[in-house]
């Protein structure tokens, strides 16, 4: 009888260790997913000052729009926590969209190669952010599902495996920051930004996998 009890105890111990290790792995995947988002966000922040300087050369009197982008970038850089970061990114995306909308009134700016290159880089970065966000949110979902089911929920409670926030953005900010400038010198407004929600093809920066935010 003693051997049976000892065997049961060992079996339970092994089971609990396995559950604990699984929760750790899931939590680590969330951290890895967030690290990928952080890399792309920092790249976005690095591109914006050059964009501002380029626009100033052609539309310096659009002061309010330029200052809105500068302020939104600063708030995003200083944001802490997933929820605060998501809110700051929504504001920054809105400010960038306004800046690109204003640029439509300046044909010389629309034809500037530096401006076009920065716009293209920002569009690519937005796509990678969306792709990384989907991966991150998928890991949060897997982690939440694991820690809420029995008997994993018992181990999660014992070792403080708390909930993790999703990185959510507003619908409008899920579209890449992109404007089709058309031919230089055209007086016709450019096409609207391309639909968002489709992550870039696998093989760009960022981890594999993903689920919608």
ABEGO torsion letter per residue (X at the ends): XAAAAAAAAAAAAAAAAAAAAAAAAAAAAAAAAAAAAAAAAAAAAAAAAAAAAAAAAABAABAAAAAAAAAAAAAAAABBEAAAAAAAAAAAAAAAAAAAAAAAABAAAAABAAAAAAAAAAAAAAAAAAAAAAAAAAAAAAAAAAAABOAAAAAAAAAGBBBBBBBBBBAAAABBBBBBAEBBGBABBBBBBBBBGBBBBBGBBEBBEEBBX
